[in-house]
Amino acid sequence: MELAGKIALITGAGSGLGLATARAFAREGATVMINDIRPEAAHAAAAEIGPKHRGTGGDVSKEAEVAKMVDETLKAFGRIDILVNNAGVPDSFVPTVDQPLSHWQRLIDIHLTGTYLVSKTVAPGMIARKSGVMINLNSIAGVIGLPVRTAYSAAKAGIGMMTRVLACEWGPHQVRVNAIAPGYIMTPLTQGLIDAGRIDPMRIRRRTPMGKLGVPEDIAEAMVFLASDRAKFITGITVPVDGGYCSWGAPSDAFPDEMMQAD
Ligand SMILES: NC(=O)c1ccc[n+]([C@@H]2O[C@H](COP(=O)([O-])OP(=O)(O)OC[C@H]3O[C@@H](n4cnc5c(N)ncnc54)[C@H](O)[C@@H]3O)[C@@H](O)[C@H]2O)c1
């Protein structure tokens, strides 16, 4: 058990990557507080994982709601050892010139401001105990340029830099801050984009050296590693978990057609 006795708060964990991470943390012995803006999803996820885990509602972009969810976690479990800033929503894929400002603001609020708010609310306890781990959700969109994902990409790149800044600021207090940049992972968010015709899974497979989309457990296992003491001298980095997507730079397909046919 890599996380025995640890207390984790995971935002947006009623679904997708957050839920897979909650399951993996529970398997490794952690007790998990599952936050989601959909409280019923948070409670259902906690119940599914086991009786010692809890769910809480709350919007990560609202300061008062963040204070409440952190307070609730501290009242229930006494401390927070691991924070995963996972809550997020996809971009609209509308051309930048046609986007209303409110769209930009919403994406920045949820991803960038949300990560900032939850981190700064959880940090004082970690700093006081001289121990803690934070893991943020970056994205391949925060590392390389993807058209029409203006706000999402800017927010994720901002999260990448905030990860470094906070790692530097809180390193002296032994609080580690890292990020994971998932590639295309099959979650409800990704399925929604496929269903809406915004992304094409076959094109993604061609563009990915490993020739497939990831599964939520691929992210969850990287989370377990970064949260565990095996990563105790790792801070300030963004780990790509993308099947090689961000490494590919050649003008041809990354996954050969004949291998795709053979699958
Ligand atoms: N799935 C991918 O391929 C992929 C790739 C790169 C990055 N990401 C990032 O990973 C994270 C999780 O994505 P996912 O694919 O699991 O999505 P998902 O839609 O399956 O889950 C996201 C969860 O966040 C919750 N949420 C949304 N806004 C919230 C808010 N303001 N406060 C609290 N909870 C909120 C939703 O209700 C949902 O349950 C996101 O930050 C996303 O940007 C996902």
The ligand as a Tripos MOL2 file, in Angstrom:
@<TRIPOS>MOLECULE
LIG
   44    48     1     0     0
SMALL
NO_CHARGES

@<TRIPOS>ATOM
      1 N1        -10.0150   13.2070  -20.4450 N.am      1 LIG1
      2 C1         -8.9800   13.7250  -21.0640 C.2       1 LIG1
      3 O1         -8.6070   13.2830  -22.1550 O.2       1 LIG1
      4 C2         -8.2200   14.8780  -20.4450 C.ar      1 LIG1
      5 C3         -7.0580   15.2930  -21.0700 C.ar      1 LIG1
      6 C4         -6.3130   16.3360  -20.5170 C.ar      1 LIG1
      7 C5         -6.7350   16.9390  -19.3470 C.ar      1 LIG1
      8 N2         -7.8950   16.5270  -18.7560 N.ar      1 LIG1
      9 C6         -8.2890   17.2030  -17.5180 C.3       1 LIG1
     10 O2         -8.5520   16.2530  -16.5160 O.3       1 LIG1
     11 C7         -9.5450   16.7320  -15.6310 C.3       1 LIG1
     12 C8        -10.6730   15.7270  -15.5160 C.3       1 LIG1
     13 O3        -11.2440   15.5140  -16.7950 O.3       1 LIG1
     14 P1        -12.2050   14.2850  -17.1120 P.3       1 LIG1
     15 O4        -11.9060   13.8820  -18.5130 O.co2     1 LIG1
     16 O5        -12.1430   13.2820  -16.0430 O.co2     1 LIG1
     17 O6        -13.6150   15.0440  -17.1350 O.3       1 LIG1
     18 P2        -15.0530   14.6190  -16.5700 P.3       1 LIG1
     19 O7        -16.0150   15.5460  -17.2140 O.co2     1 LIG1
     20 O8        -15.2730   13.1450  -16.7060 O.co2     1 LIG1
     21 O9        -14.9270   14.9580  -15.0220 O.3       1 LIG1
     22 C9        -14.7810   16.2760  -14.5720 C.3       1 LIG1
     23 C10       -15.5830   16.4470  -13.3040 C.3       1 LIG1
     24 O10       -15.3800   17.7860  -12.8140 O.3       1 LIG1
     25 C11       -16.6240   18.2630  -12.3000 C.3       1 LIG1
     26 N3        -16.6070   19.7290  -12.3130 N.ar      1 LIG1
     27 C12       -16.7510   20.5480  -13.3820 C.ar      1 LIG1
     28 N4        -16.6720   21.8290  -12.9830 N.ar      1 LIG1
     29 C13       -16.4770   21.8250  -11.6390 C.ar      1 LIG1
     30 C14       -16.3230   22.8480  -10.6800 C.ar      1 LIG1
     31 N5        -16.3580   24.1380  -11.0210 N.pl3     1 LIG1
     32 N6        -16.1360   22.4810   -9.3860 N.ar      1 LIG1
     33 C15       -16.1120   21.1860   -9.0210 C.ar      1 LIG1
     34 N7        -16.2590   20.1610   -9.9070 N.ar      1 LIG1
     35 C16       -16.4380   20.4920  -11.2000 C.ar      1 LIG1
     36 C17       -17.6700   17.6640  -13.2250 C.3       1 LIG1
     37 O11       -18.9480   17.6330  -12.6330 O.3       1 LIG1
     38 C18       -17.1000   16.2710  -13.5080 C.3       1 LIG1
     39 O12       -17.5970   15.3030  -12.6050 O.3       1 LIG1
     40 C19        -9.9850   18.0940  -16.1870 C.3       1 LIG1
     41 O13        -9.2650   19.1150  -15.5220 O.3       1 LIG1
     42 C20        -9.5780   18.0140  -17.6410 C.3       1 LIG1
     43 O14        -9.3470   19.2810  -18.2050 O.3       1 LIG1
     44 C21        -8.6440   15.5160  -19.2710 C.ar      1 LIG1
@<TRIPOS>BOND
     1     1     2 1
     2     2     3 2
     3     2     4 1
     4     4     5 ar
     5     4    44 ar
     6     5     6 ar
     7     6     7 ar
     8     7     8 ar
     9     8     9 1
    10     8    44 ar
    11     9    10 1
    12     9    42 1
    13    10    11 1
    14    11    12 1
    15    11    40 1
    16    12    13 1
    17    13    14 1
    18    14    15 2
    19    14    16 1
    20    14    17 1
    21    17    18 1
    22    18    19 2
    23    18    20 1
    24    18    21 1
    25    21    22 1
    26    22    23 1
    27    23    24 1
    28    23    38 1
    29    24    25 1
    30    25    26 1
    31    25    36 1
    32    26    27 ar
    33    26    35 ar
    34    27    28 ar
    35    28    29 ar
    36    29    30 ar
    37    29    35 ar
    38    30    31 1
    39    30    32 ar
    40    32    33 ar
    41    33    34 ar
    42    34    35 ar
    43    36    37 1
    44    36    38 1
    45    38    39 1
    46    40    41 1
    47    40    42 1
    48    42    43 1
@<TRIPOS>SUBSTRUCTURE
     1 LIG1         1 GROUP 0 **** ****
